[in-house]
Amino acid sequence: MNRTELEKYIRNSYGTEPDYPWIKYPNYGVFRHSSNKNGLPGADENKNEP
């Protein structure tokens, strides 16, 4: 199973879309349970940097 197939499986099975919270790692996605949309501490800390 490759990344695309895994993402499709997660979308179809759990009805969630990936979130890409890290600016340094734009290809690192996370799928969150619908009851956990608060994010991670510090995930947005670098968003205001140039």
C-alpha positions as CSV (number, residue, x, y, z in Angstrom):
1,M,0.0,0.0,0.0
2,N,1.4,3.4,-0.9
3,R,0.7,6.8,0.6
4,T,-2.1,7.7,-1.8
5,E,-3.9,4.4,-1.2
6,L,-3.5,4.9,2.6
7,E,-4.9,8.4,2.5
8,K,-7.8,7.2,0.4
9,Y,-8.5,4.4,2.8
10,I,-8.5,6.8,5.8
11,R,-10.8,9.3,4.0
12,N,-13.3,6.6,3.1
13,S,-13.2,4.7,6.4
14,Y,-13.1,7.6,8.8
15,G,-14.4,10.6,6.8
16,T,-11.5,12.9,7.7
17,E,-9.1,15.0,5.7
18,P,-5.4,15.4,6.4
19,D,-4.1,18.4,8.2
20,Y,-0.6,19.7,7.5
21,P,0.3,21.6,10.7
22,W,4.1,22.0,10.3
23,I,5.6,24.7,8.1
24,K,9.0,23.1,8.2
25,Y,7.5,19.8,7.0
26,P,4.8,20.6,4.5
27,N,4.4,17.0,3.3
28,Y,3.8,15.6,6.8
29,G,0.1,15.2,7.2
30,V,-1.9,14.0,10.1
31,F,-5.4,12.6,10.3
32,R,-7.2,13.6,13.4
33,H,-10.3,12.1,15.0
34,S,-13.2,14.5,14.6
35,S,-13.4,15.0,18.4
36,N,-9.7,16.1,18.4
37,K,-9.5,19.3,16.3
38,N,-7.7,21.4,18.8
39,G,-4.2,20.8,17.3
40,L,-0.9,20.3,18.9
41,P,0.8,22.6,21.3
42,G,3.4,24.6,19.4
43,A,2.3,23.5,16.0
44,D,1.5,27.1,14.9
45,E,4.4,28.8,16.6
46,N,6.4,29.5,13.4
47,K,3.6,30.6,11.2
48,N,4.4,34.3,11.6
49,E,8.0,33.9,10.6
50,P,9.1,35.1,7.1
